[in-house]
Amino acid sequence: MSTATFEDVRTQAEQRLEKNLKIKSMIIERLGLDAEAEVVSDNQPLFGRGLEMDSLDTLEIVVMINNEYDVLISDDDFEAFGSINALVDFIEAREV
């Protein structure tokens, strides 16, 4: 059993932050939102008082994630849209 070094953990954390920022930027651009990715919290809800997405926005994001990461989000995967972190967790669990 190998033990992760500090550098391994740091690299993983940096990669996660980069992926979160990339997805936030993609969502903002795709939906034409008036926001900056760096200001949007990774735990901010995507619906309601968060990014205020609606059902049409959800479809846009499903297509975007499928095209970018080859990950399919089905109707039963509503938990993926809880926040940016939830969406990235969902993607990382299913990436090839």
Secondary structure, 3 states (H helix, E strand, C coil): CCCCCHHHHHHHHHHHHHHHHHHHHHHHHHHCCCCCCCCCCCCCCCECCCCCECHHHHHHHHHHHHHHHCCCCCCCCHHHHCCHHHHHHHHHHHCC
